[in-house]
Amino acid sequence: MIGAIAGDIAGSTFEFMPHKSEEFPLFPAESRFTDDSVLTLATAFSLMTDGDYAGNYRIFGRLYPFVGYGGRFNDWLTSANPQPYDSWGNGSAMRISPIGFFLNDEKEVLAEAEKSAAVTHNHPEGIKGAQAVALGIFLARNGADAQTMRSELADRFNYDLSRTAADIRPKYRFDVSCQGSVPEAISCFLEAENWEQAVRLAVSLGGDADTQACIAGGLAEAAFGPPDDVITAKVRSILTDHQLEVLDDFQDAIQP
């Protein structure tokens, strides 16, 4: 999970400042965790405890306000009677990585991803985006190679995963939809040879940088292992004590 969080932090300064190159400081001074990290940790906490995604997203969201939540999600956080709002936004996919790491059966991964997504993002595209990322992580950590994952995810979810970052980058713009951002983030991971390259490629698209780097970073961790010690130390220095406790408890929970 730290690979997803590190991707979020690396992309945080470029979310609204499109950057069309792989060359940039990975963690400039203003780097921070965003809603992607907060809700990823809430997903992990849910898996380790009561499975109450809606309740825990609201708890974590209220603990960490003003970190970039979308307007509709913010309304959901503060509603007296929160209900799914038929969203196809990539919020369902940005928070999903713990499910791919935690569960050990493909059907369970897909079902749990839908459960997590549907408390807010119950549109078919919102569910599909979450399932694609969770399944990709499950496949990667179980040794699937890039070509196998490309074929499996493209066929199952009808995503175009044939493009490289260089193909996508010239005309790509900020897009918060699952259908317009998740395939692109997955493609960056599939092209990469290590965690850092996956994140740099995702940011270089010039889109929703923190979310796409979060997605690519989670997938890359599953395939290549967690970020190196220097990156991990930097990420840990940015997180709160509470967040570190959840992160460490989750890491302990998924150890063989």
Number of C-alpha atoms within 10 A of each C-alpha: 28 26 29 34 32 32 35 33 29 30 31 27 22 19 20 14 13 18 19 18 15 16 11 14 9 19 18 12 8 8 17 19 23 21 23 30 27 21 25 28 28 27 26 27 22 20 20 15 10 10 16 16 22 22 16 20 26 20 14 20 21 13 10 14 14 11 14 14 17 13 9 11 20 16 12 19 22 12 11 8 7 16 15 15 15 16 22 24 25 28 26 31 32 30 33 35 34 27 29 30 27 20 17 12 11 14 11 14 22 22 13 21 29 23 20 27 29 23 19 26 28 22 16 15 20 25 28 26 31 32 29 26 30 32 27 26 28 27 23 22 19 13 13 16 13 19 11 13 20 19 14 17 22 16 12 10 15 12 20 16 20 14 15 16 22 13 11 16 20 11 8 17 15 16 16 18 19 24 20 19 26 27 24 29 30 28 24 32 32 25 18 21 13 18 26 26 18 32 34 26 29 36 37 26 30 25 29 25 33 31 33 37 37 36 37 36 36 36 35 33 25 24 25 17 15 21 21 11 9 8 18 15 11 13 24 16 11 15 18 10 11 8 17 16 13 16 21 12 14 20 16 10 13 12 8 4
